[in-house]
Amino acid sequence: MSITELITSAKILIDADGNKEAVLLDWPLWEQLLTLLEDLEDAEEMAQARQEDDELIPWEQVVAESRHAYKTGQVKRGTADDLIKEISNE
């Protein structure tokens, strides 16, 4: 469903004086609108990340370095909870 279709499907509540008071959306329409907004936000974040000068590291390199660090004892295997406990003790 396009944005125009989403907008035209909304119901506008008008008070006795003819003033627009609220917008009513069916639940499936609301979910579609949220998805569109989340996709837009993701696209903006990706565009911003591409404009930054930070060096991008290929995923394969991240995996290889992580395995090496684990094998050489630089890091130990654990859960996210273990990591949080370790960080909060420092």
VEXZA-229667 format. One record per residue (C-alpha): residue in three letters; y, z, x. Coordinates in steps of 0.5 Angstrom, whole numbers, m for minus. Layout:
<sites>
<'ALA',<Y,Z,X>>
...
</sites>
This chain:
<sites>
<'MET',<0,0,0>>
<'SER',<7,m2,3>>
<'ILE',<13,3,3>>
<'THR',<16,m1,m2>>
<'GLU',<10,0,m7>>
<'LEU',<10,8,m5>>
<'ILE',<17,9,m7>>
<'THR',<17,5,m13>>
<'SER',<11,9,m15>>
<'ALA',<15,15,m15>>
<'LYS',<17,19,m21>>
<'ILE',<24,21,m21>>
<'LEU',<26,28,m25>>
<'ILE',<32,28,m29>>
<'ASP',<36,34,m32>>
<'ALA',<39,34,m39>>
<'ASP',<46,32,m36>>
<'GLY',<43,26,m33>>
<'ASN',<43,28,m25>>
<'LYS',<37,27,m21>>
<'GLU',<33,33,m20>>
<'ALA',<26,32,m16>>
<'VAL',<21,27,m14>>
<'LEU',<14,27,m17>>
<'LEU',<9,24,m13>>
<'ASP',<1,23,m15>>
<'TRP',<m3,26,m10>>
<'PRO',<m6,20,m7>>
<'LEU',<1,17,m6>>
<'TRP',<3,24,m3>>
<'GLU',<m3,23,2>>
<'GLN',<m1,16,4>>
<'LEU',<6,17,5>>
<'LEU',<4,23,10>>
<'THR',<0,18,14>>
<'LEU',<5,13,14>>
<'LEU',<10,18,17>>
<'GLU',<5,21,22>>
<'ASP',<4,14,24>>
<'LEU',<11,13,25>>
<'GLU',<12,19,29>>
<'ASP',<6,17,33>>
<'ALA',<9,10,35>>
<'GLU',<16,14,37>>
<'GLU',<12,18,41>>
<'MET',<8,13,45>>
<'ALA',<15,9,45>>
<'GLN',<18,14,49>>
<'ALA',<12,16,53>>
<'ARG',<12,8,56>>
<'GLN',<20,9,57>>
<'GLU',<19,15,62>>
<'ASP',<18,14,69>>
<'ASP',<12,19,69>>
<'GLU',<6,16,73>>
<'LEU',<0,14,68>>
<'ILE',<m7,16,71>>
<'PRO',<m13,12,69>>
<'TRP',<m18,16,65>>
<'GLU',<m23,14,70>>
<'GLN',<m19,17,75>>
<'VAL',<m18,24,71>>
<'VAL',<m26,24,70>>
<'ALA',<m27,23,77>>
<'GLU',<m23,28,80>>
<'SER',<m25,33,75>>
<'ARG',<m32,32,76>>
<'HIS',<m30,33,84>>
<'ALA',<m27,39,83>>
<'TYR',<m32,42,79>>
<'LYS',<m38,40,84>>
<'THR',<m34,43,90>>
<'GLY',<m32,50,86>>
<'GLN',<m25,49,85>>
<'VAL',<m26,50,78>>
<'LYS',<m31,53,74>>
<'ARG',<m34,51,67>>
<'GLY',<m32,55,61>>
<'THR',<m29,55,54>>
<'ALA',<m22,54,52>>
<'ASP',<m22,61,51>>
<'ASP',<m24,63,58>>
<'LEU',<m19,59,60>>
<'ILE',<m14,62,56>>
<'LYS',<m16,69,58>>
<'GLU',<m16,67,65>>
<'ILE',<m9,65,65>>
<'SER',<m6,71,61>>
<'ASN',<m9,75,66>>
<'GLU',<m5,72,71>>
</sites>
